[in-house]
Amino acid sequence: MFAVWLMFGVLGIPIQKEFGISDSQLAWLSSVAILNGSIWRLFLGILTDRIGGKRVTIVMLLVTSVPSYLLAHMTLNYHWLLLLAFLVGFAGNLFSVGIAWNSHWFPRERQGFALGVFGAGNIGASATKFIGPAVIASTIGGSYVGGIIPGGWRFVPALYSVLLVLTAIATFFLTPADSKNVQVSRPLKEMFLPLRHIQVWRFSLYYVVVFGAYVALASWMPKYYVSVYGLNLHDAALLTALFIFPASLLRPLGGYISDKIGARKLMYATFTPMLISLLLLAAPFGYIVLETPDGPKNVLPYSLGVEQFTVLLFIVGCSMGIGKAAVFKHIPEYFPHDVGAVGGLVGTLGALGGFLLPPLFVLVREKTGLPQSTFIVLFLLTLSASVWMHVVIMRLLSKESPHLDHRIDTNTPNPIGA
């Protein structure tokens, strides 16, 4: 489902060429898919708590397979393409379902690692980065050629539609029943009550930084490498995968560490290297000359060579992978009976960050003329979350010291709001 959700990160470039759309239109194509993968998370998380994750997952897989198949056969204009991109984006909502479903099966001392393993499914975003360029190049042409299985970029959503159906079948036969985990006796209003707590909204901002920004970069970096560094799509996709892999595979490690030392300390370890790396990515160190039809004319400030850029982006990806697990470690500890609702809201706001950031990247670059404006935006966002977290913890220490001093460094939730 994650591969389906973010497939426009690679498919967008050949789609842009075929349909003749602008960079801004391309950004919105990726963003509407991210939007629809965000707005249903709260509802589906609550529904999972009420009827069970297995049923919700199977229905979601089957529903998403339909627009994925239709996208493979789309020959109309940009507006229809935008609609199908929006419908395909429904796949992204599976995350809140899985968080609620999985958290019920494990005790508190193992939930961080268990949810981290589940969250490693984010690596599905790399699937398109690896197979997309090769499939596009090897199948018949880049334009529509008809048939049940089309060629070019259209082969990818056609393939995913088949895989979605097969996964639904596997989920039906191979996963445990929901009978132990449903909470049908609780009123719906009661399940929304935790959303009044400020911690939920603070956790959501953390998740915008470590997940929303991850989603935005995963979909935007292939275009960034192509337009800024002049790489071909294949190389751009592979370098983007170097960011996606650690941001996904380190999630179980982040969950394990948060079980041992506590989520709060791990959030500090997440934000610090992110801030340093993003500051370097945002800083202008030199100049590039843009080639135009009339010759080299526009000289723009830029930061790093492609090797240094990729290394720093890799560090950001590692930090995000650890941080995503740390954020969700908070939820079953603070709200053990409302993981679906709280996880749904945190996931919704985090993914909405991924929806808003790509158009914001384009807008800020148009206003500033700076290619690295993408990372200026992310640096300011990360700094805001870091300051809020630190201020809250220091305020609690000053009010409740010395007994709170011990609690800050543990994984024991604080009853007054840490």
N, C-alpha and C positions, 0 to 999 in steps of 0.2 A: 504493500500500500504506500510506503514511503517512496519507493521508486516511481510509482505512478504519479504521486502528488507533485514531485519535483522534476518530472521529465522535461518540462519546457526549458530548463536550464541548458540543455543540449539541443533539443528539437527547435528551440526558438530561433537559432541562427539560420538553418535551412528554411524554416517557415518564413522568416523575414525576407529572405532572398526570393522565395516563390511568390509571396503575396505583396512584396514591395512596401512593407510597413516601416515606420520610423522607429528610432530607438525608444522613444516614449511609448509608442504603441506596443513594442516588444516588452517593455517593462510592465505595462498593464496586463499583458497576456500572462506573464508569470504571476503577477500579483493577484489576479482574480482567482487563479487556482489556489493560491495560498489563502485567500480570503475565505473561500468555501471550505477549506480544510481547517478553519478556525471557528467559524460562527456556530457550529453545532456541537462543539466539544462539551460545553456545560450540560446541555440537554442530554446528550448521549452518555455522559458520565453518570448522571442521575438515573437515566434509564437502565444503565448497567447495574447499578445498585438495586434497582427494583425488580428486574426480570432476569438478570444474569448476563455475563459477557459473551457467552458462547452464541446465544441467539442473535445478539446485536451484531457480533462480528460476522457471522455468516450472511446476514442480510446486507450488511455494508459491502462485503466483497462482491456479492452478486449485483447489487445496485450499481457499483462503480464500474463493473465490467461493461455495462451498456454504453455509456458515453465514451469510454475508451475505444470500443470497437467503432462507434460512429465517427470519432475523430479520425480514425485511420482512413475513412472513406469520404472525408469532408472536401468538397471542391468549390464551395461557395465563397462569400466574401469574409472580410475580417470580422464583422459583427457576429456571424455564425461561429467563426473560430473562437471568438471571445466567449460565447455562450457555452460551447463544448469544453473549453478550458476551465470555465467555472464549474461545470458539472463534474468533470474528472477530479477536480480538487477536493471533492467530498471524501476522497481517500484519506486525507490528512487527519480527519476526525477520529480515526481508529485509535490514536494514541491515548486519549483520555479513557476510552473503553478498556484498553489493555492494562492501563495503570490500575484502574479500579478492579478489574478482573483478577489480575495477578496478585495484588496486595492482600486479597482475602485468603490466599493459599499459604502464606508464610508468616511466622511469628515476627514480632517487632525487631528482634536482633538480627534477622536475616533479610528484612524487607529492602534495605538499601541495596544489597547485592542483587537480590531477585529483580527489583525494578530496574537496576542498571543493566542486567542481562536483557530484559525485555526491551529497554530503550536502545540497546545496541542495534536494534532493527532499523535505526536511522541510517545505517550503512546502505540501506536500499537506495539512497540517493546516489551512491557510487555506481550502482548497477547501470543506470542510464549513462553515466559518464564513461564507463568502460565499453559497454556494448553498443551504445548509440552511434558514435562516429563510425565504428567498424560496420555495423548493420547498414547505416545510410550509404556507405561507400560500396558495400558488396552486393546489396540488393539492386533490383532493376531501377535505375534512374532515381531522380529526386522528385519527379512530378507523378501525378496520379496515373496508374497504369491499369486500374480496374481489377476485378477478381476478388475472391474472398480474402486472400492475403495480398495486400498491395506491397509495392516496393518503396525504396527510399526511406525518408523519415517516417512515413506512414506505417512501415512494418513494425516499428517499436510499439505504438499503442495497440496495434492488432495483436502482437505477441503478448502484451500485458493483459489484454482482455481475456485471453485463453488462460494465462497463469492465475488470474483472479478467480475464475471459475474453479480451476483445479484446487486452489488453496481453500476455497469455500467447502469443497467436497472433503478435503483432508481435515479441515477443522471439525466438520460434522462427525467424522468417524474416529478421529484420533485424540480429541481433547476431552477432558472430564466434564461431567454434567454440572449444571449450575445449582443443583438443589441445596447445597450447603451455604451458598453465598448470597442469595437474594434477600432483600429487606422489604418485602411488600407491605408489611404491617405499618411502616412509618409514613405519616402524612407528608405530602410533597412540600408543604410550607415549612415543616420542620427540617427538611433536608437542605433548605436554602438558608437557614439561620446562621451557619458559620460564615457566610459571606459578609456578615456585618463586621467581622474582626479585621483590624488594620493589617494584621500579619498576612492575611490572604492576599491583599493588594500589594504588599511589599514583596512577597514571594513571586507575585506575577511580574513585577518589574525585574527582579533577578532573572526570571525566565525569558523575558524579552531580550535581555543581554546575552544569555547563553544559548537560547534556542531560536528566538525570533531573528536575531542577527545571524545565527548559523544558517537558518533557512534562506534568508535573504542572500547571504554570500554564496551558498551552494547553488542557487539559481542564477546569480549575477556574475560570478567569477569567470565562467567561460567567455561571456561577452566582454568582460573587462580585459582578460588576457589577449583576446583577439583584437580589440580596438586600441588598447594602450600599448601592448608589446608587439603587435603584429604577428602573433602566432597563428598557426592553422587550428581548426576546430579540434582535431585529434589531440594535439599537444596541449591545447588549452583545457580540454576535458580531463586529461591525465593529471595535469598539475592541480586542477580543482579537486580531483579525487584524493590528492595528498593532504588536502585540508579536511575533506569529509571523513576519511578513514579514522584518523585519531579522534575526531569529534564524535564518532560513533563507537569505535571499539574501546575507547577508554572509559566509557560510561559504566560498565561493570566494575572496573577498578575504582572509579569514583564512588560507587555505591558501597563497595567493600571498605574503603578508607573512611567514608562517613559513618559506617557502622562502628568503626574502631575509635575514631577521634572526635566525632560529632560534625554535624553539617555546618555549623557556624565557622569553625576554624577552617574547614575546607573551602568555604566561600571566600575567605581572605586569600587562600592559596590560589583561588581561581581568578579573582579580580586583579591581583597585583601583576602577574605576568601579562595578562591581557592589556592592562593600561600601558605598560612599558612598550609592548609590541605595537599596539595601535598608535601610540605616540610616534614611534619611528616610522610606521607606515604612512602616517599623516604628514610628516615633516618634509618640506622641500629641500632636497640636497643638490639639485642640479637642474638641467633644462633638456627638453626634448624638442625636436623640430618636426612639425607635422607636414607630411607631404600632401600637396594639393594638386589639382589638375594643372595649375599654372606654375608649379614648382614649389619648393619649400618656402613657406611664408610665415606660418604661425609658430612662434616660439613660446612654449608653455613651461612653467616650473614643474618639475617632477622629483620623485624621491629616489628610488632604488632600482638597481638592475633586477632582472627577472629572478636570478638565483637568490639574492638577498630577500627580495619580496616574498618568494615562495617559502623560505625558511621562517620568516616572521609570521606568515600566514599559517604555517604548520604549528607554530607555538600557540597562536590564537585558537586553532582547532583543538589542540590538546587541552587547553584550559577550558574551552567550552564543553568538551566531553566529560571532564571531571565535574564541572559546575552543574551540568544538567542533572546528574545523579544527586548532587548535594541538595539542589532545590527540592526535588521530589522526596528526598529523605525526610524533609520537614513535615510533609503532609500527613502520612499515616501516624506520626508521633503526636502532632497537635490535634488532628481531627480523625481519629481512628474509625469513626462510624460514618464519616462523610467524605471518604476518599474520592468517590465519584464526583460529587458536587464541587469540592475544593480543587481537586485535580483538573476537573473540567474547566473551571474558571481560570486557573493558572495557565493551563494549556491554551485556552482560548486567547487570552491576552498576549501570551508569548507568541503564538502563531500570528496574531494580528500585527505584531511588530514586524514579522516577516512579510506581511502584506504591504505595510506602509513604507518600509525602508527602500525597496528598489525604486519606486517613483521619487522618493526623497533624494536618493543618490543622484538621479538624473537632474532633478530640480536644482540641487545645490551646485552640481557641476556646471549647469548652464549659467547660474548666477555668479559663480566664482571663477570659472574657467580652469579650475584645478582638477586634474585627473584623480588626485589622492583625496578629494573631498569626501569620497565614500568612507574613508577611515577617520576623517575629522568628525563626521557624524557619529560613527561608532565609538570613538574615544569619548566624546561628550556624553553619550548615553551610558557607557560603562562607568564613567566618573560619577554621574548622578546616582546610580545604584550603589556604588561603593560608599559614597558619602552618607547616603541615607542609612545603610546598614551600620556603618561605623558610629554614626551619631546615636542611633537607637541603642546599640550595645554599650556605648560609653555612658549614656544617660542612665541605663539600668544599673551599671556598676556604681555610679555615683550615688544612686538612691538606695541601693540594697547592699552595698559592700559592708562586711567582707564575705558574707555567705554566698552572694551571687558570683563572686570572683571565681569560685570553684565551678559553678554551673556553666559559665560561659565556655569553658574548655571541655565540656562533656557533651554527650549526645542526649542528655536529659532535657526535655522541653521545659521552658520557663513559663510558669503559670501567669506571669504578668506581661508577657508580650515580647520576649526576645525572639 
